[in-house]
Amino acid sequence: MTNIRLRGFDSPAQMREYLEEVDDADRAVDSRQEETAMVGAVKELRAQIEGLRRQLEDVPRQEPETTKRGSGWLRIVATITISIALGRIVGRV
């Protein structure tokens, strides 16, 4: 290890303790900055969500195509049923 002069410290243990305190303070500042950044990001996302909700409200509501003209499958089933019924009637005559 490098020989560091201990100016202002009585022992190497005291210097290590001081350096640990400085590191802890740096970590606390970093975590506060990260928290502030996250809060800002959350506010920005909420604003974007609100904007999207407003845009969604402006979109006109449209009924699905199947409800306007009736269900495609329902038409097919009805056609088959009528064909079978007419075939039986014609077969009897």
Secondary structure, DSSP 8 states (H G I E B T S, - for coil): ------TT-SSHHHHHHHHHHHHHHHHHHHHHHHHHHHHHHHHHHHHHHHHHHHHHHHS-----HHHHH--HHHHHHHHHHHHHHHHHHHHH-
